[in-house]
Amino acid sequence: MRTTKVILVDDIDGSEEDVRTVTFALENRLYEVDLSPANAEALEAALRPYLDAGRPVKRRKRQPKAA
C-alpha cells in the first residue's frame, strides 16, 4: 500500500507546524496562502482596519455563459 502525505509549508517563513490555507479576496481576485497561526494572525491584524470599516458581500451566483 502506498500513502501520499501532504505537508503544508508557510508561504512567508517556511515553517511547517500547524499550517493552514487562508483564502481571501481583493479587487475581485481570490487568493490562497498557506500560513502558520502566527502569520495568519498577522494577516488578520493587518487587514483588521479594513474589515472593520468594510461590509460583507454575499457572493453572486455566476450566470451560465451563452453557447
N, C-alpha and C positions, 0 to 999 in steps of 0.2 A: 504494500500500500504506500502510496506517495502522498505527501502532505505539502501544501504550499502555505508559507507563513508570510503575512503582510505586516511590515513594520513601518509605522508612520514616523517620519522624521520631521521635526520642527523646521519650517522653511526659513526661519530667522536665525536660529542659533545652532541648528544641527542636533539638538537633544532628541532622545527617543522615549523618555519616560512620560506616560500619561498623555501622549499627544492625541489631539482630536482635530477633525476637519471643521473649520469655521467657514460658513458661507455668508457672504454679504453682497449687496448691490450698490452700485454708484453709476449715475448717468445711464441708467437702463442697461448696464452690463453686470452680469452676475460673476462673482469671483469666489474661489475657494482657496483657503490657505490652511496648511497643517500647522497647528500651534500647541505648545506646551501650555499648561494652566497659567503660568506667569505671563507669557506673551499674549494669550487670549485676553487676559485681564488688562494688559497694557493697551491692546487694540480697543477694547471696550471703553477704557478710560479716555483714550484719545478721541473716540467718537461720541462720548457721553454728551458734550455740549450740543452737538448737532442732533443727537437722538432726542434730547430733552426739548429742543426747540422745534423739531420736526413733528410730523404726524404720520401714523401708519397708513399705508395704502393697500387696499385689497388688490390681489393680483387679478388682472383681467384675463379672461379666457381668450385664447387665440382663436381667431376666425379661420376656418379652413380656407386654404388657397383655392382659387378657382382653377379648374383644369384647363 
